[in-house]
Amino acid sequence: QVQLVESGGGLVQAGGSLRLSCAASASLVSFNAMGWYRQAPGKQRERVVVITNGGLTNYVGSVKGRFTISRDNAKNTVYLQMNSLKPEDTAVYYCTARADLYDYWGQGTQVTVSA
């Protein structure tokens, strides 16, 4: 049973920064990829960014240049550094770990950006 625990969410003013963490109960190299998704009220879940085992990243256009995904394999932890935050970034952010036949999800952490 793989567990992913997000932390670091909170309330921040527009233009501010937050750093989200995702602590996994298993080695990150055992997964095909790690990623962050978000879901705002009344909207579909959106893929924010994915990082492969080889380090390749793919960001949704709205966060390019502002968000950065990184990982610390020794700590089994994935991070999402979010800079220049905008009110439209407000959402619950979820960490995901992709295995061959199953995707694992964290419980989510709320990010609220005030105007």
C-alpha positions in Angstrom: 0.0 0.0 0.0 1.6 3.2 -1.2 0.8 6.4 0.6 1.4 10.0 -0.6 1.1 12.8 1.9 1.0 16.4 0.6 1.8 19.4 2.7 2.6 23.1 2.3 -0.6 24.5 1.1 -2.1 27.6 2.6 -3.3 31.1 2.0 -1.1 33.5 0.1 -1.5 36.9 -1.6 -1.2 37.2 -5.4 2.4 37.3 -6.4 3.5 35.3 -3.5 5.0 31.8 -3.3 4.4 28.4 -1.8 6.3 25.2 -1.8 4.3 22.0 -1.8 5.8 18.7 -0.6 4.7 15.1 -1.4 6.2 12.5 0.9 5.9 8.9 -0.5 6.0 5.7 1.4 8.0 4.0 -1.4 11.0 4.8 -3.4 10.3 7.3 -6.2 12.3 5.2 -8.7 9.7 2.4 -8.4 7.2 4.6 -10.3 7.1 5.5 -13.9 6.5 9.2 -13.2 5.4 11.6 -10.5 3.1 14.5 -10.9 0.9 17.2 -9.5 -2.7 17.8 -10.4 -5.2 20.4 -9.2 -8.9 20.8 -9.0 -10.7 24.1 -8.5 -14.3 24.2 -7.3 -16.7 23.4 -10.2 -13.9 22.5 -12.5 -12.3 19.3 -13.9 -9.1 18.0 -12.5 -6.2 19.5 -14.3 -2.7 18.1 -14.8 -0.2 20.7 -13.6 3.1 18.9 -14.3 4.6 15.5 -14.6 8.2 14.4 -14.2 9.5 11.1 -15.5 12.2 8.9 -14.0 14.6 10.4 -16.5 13.9 13.9 -15.3 11.8 15.1 -18.2 9.0 17.5 -17.3 5.8 18.6 -18.9 4.0 21.6 -17.5 0.5 22.9 -18.4 0.9 26.2 -20.2 -0.7 28.4 -17.6 2.1 27.6 -15.0 5.2 27.5 -17.2 7.8 29.8 -15.9 6.1 30.1 -12.5 6.0 26.5 -11.1 8.8 24.0 -10.8 8.7 20.4 -9.9 11.6 18.7 -8.3 12.3 15.5 -6.4 14.6 14.2 -3.7 14.9 10.5 -4.2 16.8 10.0 -1.0 13.8 11.5 0.9 11.1 9.9 -1.3 9.7 13.4 -1.7 8.5 15.4 -4.6 8.1 19.2 -4.5 6.2 21.8 -6.3 7.6 25.3 -6.0 5.0 27.8 -7.0 6.0 31.4 -7.6 4.1 34.5 -8.9 0.9 32.9 -7.7 -2.4 34.1 -9.2 -6.0 33.8 -7.9 -6.7 31.4 -10.7 -4.2 29.0 -9.1 -6.6 28.5 -6.2 -7.4 24.8 -6.0 -6.8 21.6 -4.1 -3.4 20.2 -5.3 -2.9 16.5 -5.5 0.3 14.5 -5.8 0.3 11.4 -7.9 2.6 8.5 -8.5 2.2 6.5 -11.7 2.8 2.7 -11.6 2.3 0.4 -14.5 -1.2 -0.6 -13.7 -2.3 1.9 -11.0 -2.0 5.5 -10.1 -1.6 6.5 -6.5 -3.0 9.8 -5.1 -2.4 11.9 -2.1 -5.2 13.4 0.0 -4.7 16.9 -1.4 -3.6 20.2 0.0 -5.5 23.5 -0.4 -3.9 26.4 -2.0 -5.8 29.7 -1.9 -4.4 32.8 -3.6 -6.1 36.1 -2.7 -6.3 39.0 -5.1 
